[in-house]
Amino acid sequence: MCLDAADAPDDGLIDLSDAVAVVLHLFGGRGPLPEPFTACGADPTADGLDCAAFTPCEEQYTVS
C-alpha cells in the first residue's frame, strides 16, 4: 500500500484536504499537484507517510 500516493497536497496527512486538492485540480483550474505528479517517482518531501509499493508504477516499469 502507498499512503504517500493519497497525500495530494503533500502536507503529510491523509484527510479531506486530499480529496479537495484533487477536485480543485481537476475541475477548478488549480495548478499542478506536488511532485512526483507528472510521473512515477519518490516523494521529495520527508513526512511520516510510507510507500512500500505502488502497483501502477511497478507495472509501468515491468519489462516483459
FENVEN-V734036 format. One record per residue. N is the residue number from 0. RES is the residue in three letters. PHI is phi in whole degrees, -180 to 180 (* if undefined). OMEGA is omega in degrees with one decimal (NA if undefined). D_CENTER is the distance of its C-alpha to the mean C-alpha in whole Angstrom. Layout:
((N	RES	PHI	OMEGA	D_CENTER) (N	RES	PHI	OMEGA	D_CENTER))
This chain:
((0	MET	*	-177.8	12) (1	CYS	-128	178.7	9) (2	LEU	-65	-179.7	8) (3	ASP	-61	179.4	6) (4	ALA	-69	179.5	3) (5	ALA	-85	-176.8	5) (6	ASP	-87	-172.6	5) (7	ALA	-60	179.6	5) (8	PRO	-85	178.0	8) (9	ASP	58	178.6	8) (10	ASP	-100	178.0	11) (11	GLY	83	-179.2	11) (12	LEU	-126	170.9	12) (13	ILE	-111	-177.9	11) (14	ASP	-155	-176.7	13) (15	LEU	-62	-179.4	14) (16	SER	-63	177.6	13) (17	ASP	-66	179.0	9) (18	ALA	-65	179.3	11) (19	VAL	-62	-179.6	13) (20	ALA	-62	180.0	11) (21	VAL	-68	179.8	10) (22	VAL	-63	179.2	14) (23	LEU	-65	177.1	15) (24	HIS	-67	-176.3	13) (25	LEU	-73	-170.9	14) (26	PHE	-118	-175.9	18) (27	GLY	-108	177.8	18) (28	GLY	71	177.1	18) (29	ARG	-72	-178.0	16) (30	GLY	-63	-177.7	15) (31	PRO	-67	175.4	11) (32	LEU	-77	-179.0	8) (33	PRO	-59	177.4	8) (34	GLU	-64	9.5	8) (35	PRO	-92	-176.4	7) (36	PHE	-74	-172.2	6) (37	THR	-83	-178.5	10) (38	ALA	-160	175.1	10) (39	CYS	-69	178.3	9) (40	GLY	171	-179.0	10) (41	ALA	-77	175.8	9) (42	ASP	-74	-177.8	8) (43	PRO	-74	-178.5	11) (44	THR	-94	177.2	11) (45	ALA	-76	176.4	13) (46	ASP	-155	-176.9	13) (47	GLY	-84	-178.3	14) (48	LEU	-88	-175.6	11) (49	ASP	-108	175.9	11) (50	CYS	-143	-179.3	10) (51	ALA	-67	179.7	13) (52	ALA	-161	177.3	12) (53	PHE	-133	-171.0	10) (54	THR	-50	179.7	13) (55	PRO	-58	178.5	12) (56	CYS	-72	178.7	11) (57	GLU	-62	-179.8	15) (58	GLU	-67	-179.5	16) (59	GLN	-65	-175.1	16) (60	TYR	-103	178.6	18) (61	THR	-79	178.1	20) (62	VAL	-97	179.9	24) (63	SER	-104	NA	26))
